[in-house]
Every structure is written in structure tokens, then in C-alpha cells.
Amino acid sequence: MKINDVGGHENEAGTEIAPGQAAAAAGGLPALVLDARPIFARGESPCSKVDEAVASLAPGQSFVLLAPKEPKPLFDKLGALGFSYHSEAAPDGGWRVEFTPGATPTSSAASGLGRCSCH
């Protein structure tokens, strides 16, 4: 893990994660936390970072996304991959969404998997 240019940390794949990762409920694995707020602040899309983060998850590991707005398109995209989610507004006006593996994949969202849908 290394510190990145916006004060967060990166894993070996270069995916930004928040300092002090949350503990995942399944198996005691720490959840991978992606703070997308600096990415949005730079006017960039976090899609590739989200995809990298999800691809790097260990079996049973959760993924937490911190974003300036509720990432509703990701609910369907990651639902198609078998993730359920819990979304809550943060005191700073942003959003914290935890995606947990183990849900039944949703077939209705499978057609959107190839597109970036996290703007």
C-alpha cells in the first residue's frame, strides 16, 4: 500500500483506498474502500478505478465507495455481478455505499456490464 497524491492510499493495483479500511462482515476481511471524491473533483470519471477495485476483491470481500453523489447506476451494474448494497448519505453531503457480495445476480442489469455507468 502506498500514499497517493491526494492523501489517500493505493493498493498494489493503484486503486485509491481510504485510510483505515472498514472491516467486512464476511470472513473478517477488510472492505476495500475507494474514495472517488478526489477523482470527481478533478473532473475525471471513476469508472476504471471502480472496475479495478471490484476486480481485485478477494472472495467474500466487500467494497465501499465514497462519492459526492449517490452512484445509482452502480447498483444495477454491481447487482448483476451478485452484490447487494447499502447506501447512506454522509454528514458532508456525500455518499457512502457498501457493496457486499453474495446476492443473487440480477439478470436485468447484465446488459449494462460493458458500459461505464458510474458517472
N, C-alpha and C positions, 0 to 999 in steps of 0.2 A: 504494500500500500504506500502511496506517496501523496504529498500535498500538491494540489493543483494551483493554478494562477488565481483562483477566486476564493481561496481559503478553505476549500473542502479537501477531500482526499480522493484518490483514484485507486481502483484495483489494478491488477496486472494488465487488464484489457484497456485501461484508460477510461473506464466508466466512472463518472463523478459520483461519489457517495458522501453522505453527510457524516461528520464526525460522530462517534458514539452510536453505532447502529443499534436498532431495536432488536429485541430477541423474538424470533419467530416462535409461534406456538407449536409447530410440528417439529419434533425431534430436537428442540433446543438450538437449532441453527439460527445464527443471527440473520435478520432480514437484510437484504441488500437495499440500501436507501439511495435513491437518485434524487438529488436536489436540482430540478430543472429550472428553478427561478433564475439563476445566473445565465442560463442558456437563452431563455426567453428575453431577459434584459439586454442581451447582446443582439437581439433581433434574429436569432437563429432558431431553427426547428430542433426539438429534442428527439425526433423520431429515431435517428440512428442510435443515439445513446440508450433510448428505451429498449430498442430491439437488442442491442448488445447486452444490456443488463439482464433482460429476460433469458437470452441465450446462455448466459453464464451461470444461471441459478443451478444449485445442486437439487437433486430430487427432494421435494418437500419444503424447499426454501421459499419464503415469502419475499415479495418485492414491494417497497414503499416508495411512492412518488410524491415529491413535494413540488407543487406547481402554483403559479399565480392565479390560475382559473381551474375550475373542475374539468378534468380531462374526459368528458363523457364519451368521445369516440373510442377511447381505450377500453371502456367497459365491454363493448362488443368484441373488439379485437382480441383482448386477452381472455374474454369469456369463451371465445372459440377455441382457445388453447387450454381450457379447463381451469381457469382462475375465477374465483369469486372475488368480490371486492367490498371494502368498507370505506366510504368517503366521508370526510368531515371537514368543515370549514375551520381554518386556523384563526387564532386571535388577530394575526396580522393581515387578514383578508385573503390569504392564500388558501390552498387546499392540501390536505394530507390524505392520500389514498393508499390503503394497503391491499395488495392483490395476493390472495392465498391460493396455492394450487390444491387440486383435489376435487374441484367441482366437475360436474358433467359438462363436457364441451358443448357449446351452443352451436348447432348447425346453421342457424340463420345468419351468423356473422362470418362464417367461414369464407365467403366470397370476398371479404374485405381484408384478408390477411396479407395480400401482396402490396397493398397501398399504405402509404404513410397516413395515419389517421390520428395523430396526436397533436394537432395544431390547436 
